[in-house]
Amino acid sequence: MNRRVTMKDIAEACGVSVATVSRVLNGNPRVAPELVERVEREIRDQQYRPNGVGRALRKQRGDLWAAIVPDVRNPFFHRLLESFEKVAHQHGYAVMLCNTHEDLALERSAIDAVISHQAAGVLVAAVSATKTSLHPLQLQGIPVVSVDRLVTDFSGDRINVDNPVIGTMVAEHFLEQGWRSPVVVAHEGRLSPLNERVRGFVDAMHERGIDVPPSRVLHLPFESASTPEQLVSAMADPSIDSVFAVTNTLSAEAYRALRGAGRKIGTDVALVGVDDDRWNVMVDPPVTVVDQPAEHLGQWAGEVLQGRITGNAAGNARMLLEPEWRIRASSVRAN
């Protein structure tokens, strides 16, 4: 059995004192940046993990969980957080909510706030796969569960939805209904779930003999005061007979643009979105969606976090949840 790496091991490898390693772990600003980098690199290389029980006792960590998410207005995160909060309350915790607005600086501030409030654990839906760093939380011995989005250098507990499958499901549905000239409505940027949905759709269409060129994949800004002209133009194009919008917000934008162009949804053009919301069944025709199991994701994230806090979890959780259909008239070709 391998011996547990200790703080002394890290100090000896770095040529510094145990006190210096302790200051780095506790975020002391008086440690020179080059020493912080050296110690953190050694911690990662040796996979050192602080003694969570001991650190919690020394810090008197409170009955608080935290959730760091990019957009609380998004129905997906709203449903996820409600479920996560129920689990927290069942185990005697309150939840501190941090909304990052897809901003890395706000995300870093949120992580600092979680540390300063001595949270017992945290759920994170990251802003960036490559630029988000969860190491400060891990260095403090705070259990972390990453949800929805990939963080490339994070090796802890992760719970995601099978996003490529979402794209494949939509491609198969379009072809089953006889829709063969699609456009994909996505966001600009590198968000892993959205890109995986696009890739799953494009690959599935290609495998079935239909190529979706880059010009048929729209990348719209996250924030826009009005419907982007690029979307207005595409929705008015009569050669397009089907629209796959990779988020609920984008499906609402596409719906408005199609209506504005005078297109008959469900008759001469199909529309499928991702994530269910009330508006999807309040319009005519109601909108087909592939629904992510947000409630299950939030529940599992809470249970995994509680298991990590109590020491009952073994190994790193790797969970991939399956999406579900909500097929409605917007995509079913009338006989």
N, C-alpha and C positions, 0 to 999 in steps of 0.2 A: 504494500500500500504506500502511495506517495505521501511524503510529509507535507503538511499544510505550510504554505509560504507565509512567513511572518513579516512584520514591519522591519525587524532587524535584518532580514534577508535583503529587503529592498534597500535599506540604508547602506549595507555593506557593498552591494552591487553598484550603487551610485557614488560611493565614497563620501557620504554625508552622515550626519547624526540621525538617530532615531527621532529626535525632536524635530528635525527638519522635515522628515517624512510625515510626521504627525501634523506639522503646520500646513503642508501641502494638502493633506487629506481634509483638513478643516478649513481650507480656503483662505489661509492667512495672507493678506495682501503684501506683507513685508518680506516674503520670500522672493528672491530674484527670479525673473521670468525664465532664465536659462536653467535654473535649478528645478523650477516647476515642470518644465518640459522634460528634463532628464528623468525626474522621479515618476511622472505620469507615464512616460514611455516604458520604464522598467516595470511599473505596475501592470501595464497591459501585456508586456512580453512574458512576465511570470504568472499572469492571470491571478494576481493577488486580489483577494476579497476581504475587506475588513470584517471583523467579528460583529455581525449585525446585532446580536443580543447585547453584547457589551457596550457597543456604541449607543444603542437606544437607551440603555440604562444611564449612561454617562450624560447623554444629551436630554434625558427626560422627554423623549419623543412623545408627542401628544396623540390624541384620538382623532387624527386628521388624515384623510387621503386627499390627493390632488388629482385633477384632470387637466391636462394641457391639450387643447384642441384648436384647430385652425379657424373654425367658423361655427359658432353656436346657432346661427340662423339656419344652417343647413339641416333639413329634416333628418338626414341620416345621423348626424352627430347629436341632434336633439333626442332621438330615440335611443341611441347608444348610451348617452349620459343618464337618461332616466333609469335605465336598467342597471347601469353601474352604481348609481346612487342608492337604489334599493338594496343591492348587495352590501354596500358600505353601511347603511343604516342597520341592516340585520346583524352586522358584526360590531356595532357600536361606534361607528365612525361618521363624522361629518365630512363633506366634500368641498374642497376649495377649487373653484373653477377659474381657469386661466384661458382667455381667448386670444390667440396670437395673430389673427387676421392675416395669415399666410406671411408673416413678417419674421425674419430670423432674429432681428434685434429684440422684438417683443418676446419671442420664444426664449431667448437667453435670459431676459429679465424674469420671465415666468419661472425658469429653472432656478434662478437665484432666490426667488421668493419662496419656492417650495423648500429649498434648503434652509432658508432663514426661519421658516415657520416649523421646521423640524417635522415635516410630514412623515407618516409611517410608511407610505407607499405612494406611487404615482402612475397614472395611465397617461401615455403620450401618443398623440397622432402627429407625427413630425411634419415640419414645414418642408424639409429637404432631405432627400435620400443621402446626399453626399456632404452637406454642410451642417446639418443638425448634429450636435454632439450630446450624447447622454452620459458621457464619462463623469462630469461633475456630480451627477446623482449617484452613480455607482461608486465613486470614490468616497462618498459620504455614507455608503452602506444602505442607501434608500432603495428598496425594491422597485423595479421599473417593469411595466408591461407595455410593450409597443403594439399599437393597434392600427389597422387599416393601411398604413404606409410603411414602406421599407426604409430602414436606416442601415446603410451598408456596413458600417463598422460596429454595429451593435449585435452582440451574440447572446443576449438574454432572452427573456420570455417574449414571444411574438404571437399575435392572433390576427389573422387576416381573412379576407374573403377571396375566393378563387376568381380573380379579375379576368384572366384570359378566357375562362369558361363563359363569363358574361358575354364577351364579344362573339365567341363561338355560338352560343345559344341564339343570339340575335341574327347572325348570318344564316343559320339553319332555318330559323323561323321565316325570314324574308323569302328564302328560296322555296320553302314549302308552300308559301302563299303566292308565289309567282312574281315577287318583286325582285328585279334583277339589275337595277341601275341605281345603286345607293350613293349617299353622301354621308360622311361621318362628321358630327359636330363635336369638337373637343376644345379644350383650353390650351393656350400657349403655356410653355414651361415644361418641367420635368417631373411632375407628380407621378409616382410609380403606378398607382391604381388606374389612373386615366390612360396612361400610355399602354398599360397591359391590356385594357379593354380594347383600345384601338388595334393593337397588334393581334389580339385574338380574333377580332372581326376580320381584319384584312387577310390574315393567314387562312382563316376558314373559307373565306370567299375564294381566295386563290386556289386552294385545294379542290374546290368544286368548280373550277374553270372560269371564274370571274375575277378579273384584276380590278383593284380599287387604286387608281393612281394617286400620288401625293396631292394633286390638285383637287381631289374629291375628299380630302381630309382637312377640314377647316380648323384653324387654331385661333380661337377668340380670346381677347383679354378677359381677365377675371372681373375687372370692374369697368363698366361702361355706362355713361349717362343715357345712352340710347341704344337701340338695336344696331349692331355693327352692319355697315353697308355690305360687307362680305357675306353675311348671313342672309340679308334681305335679297341680294342678287341670286344666291344659290337656291333659296326657297322658291323663287319665281321661275326657275329654269325648268321648262316642261320635260327636259330629258331626264330629270331626276325623278324616280318613282318611289324612293324610300329614304328615310332619314333615321340614322342612329345617333341619338344625343347621349353622350356618355355620363351626364349628370342630370339630376332633376331640374336644376336651374336652367341648364342648356335646353332641356326638352320644353320648358315653358317659353323660352325665347324662340325656339324653332316653331312651336305651336302658333305663337302670335305672328311670326313672319309668314308662315304658310297661310294663315287666315288673311293677313294683309295683302297677300299676293293673289287671293281668290282661289287658292288650291282647295280641292275637296279631299279632306283627310279621311283615309279609309276607303276612298273610291278611286282617286287617281294618284294618290301618294300615301305611303304608310309612314307612321311615326312610332318609334319605340324609344323610351327613355330608361333611366336607371334610378331606382329608389322611388318608393310610393309616397304619395302625399295626398292631402284632401282634394286639392284642385284637380288631380288626375281623373277623379270620378265625378267632378262637378261641371265638366265641360262636355260638349256634344260634337264629335263622339268622344267617349272616355278614352284615356290614353293607356296603351299597353306599356308595362314597365317590367324590367328584371329587377326584383327587389332583393336588396342585401339584407341578411338577417341581423340587423343592427341590434335588436334586443338581445339576441343570443350572444353577439360579440361582446356587448357591455357586461352581460351576466358572467360569461366565462372569464373576461378580463378581471372582474372583481374577485371571482373565486380563486383564480390563479394568484392574484396579488395577496389574498388572505393566506393562501397556503405558503407563499414565500415568507410572509411576515411571521407566521407561527412556526416556520421551520418544517412544515409537513410536505413541502414540494421537493421532489428529487429530479435533478436534471433540468434543462431548459425546455419550457413548453414551446411546441411548434404546432399551432392549430390553423387549419385551413377550412373555412366554412363555405358551404355551398349556397349559391343564390337560388331564388325561386321565381317562377313566372307569375305575372298578373296579366293574362292575355285579355285584351279588350278590343273594341271596335276600330280603334285607330290603325290597326295593323292587319286586320283580318279582311281579306278581299271578299267583297260581296259576291254571292253566286248569281 
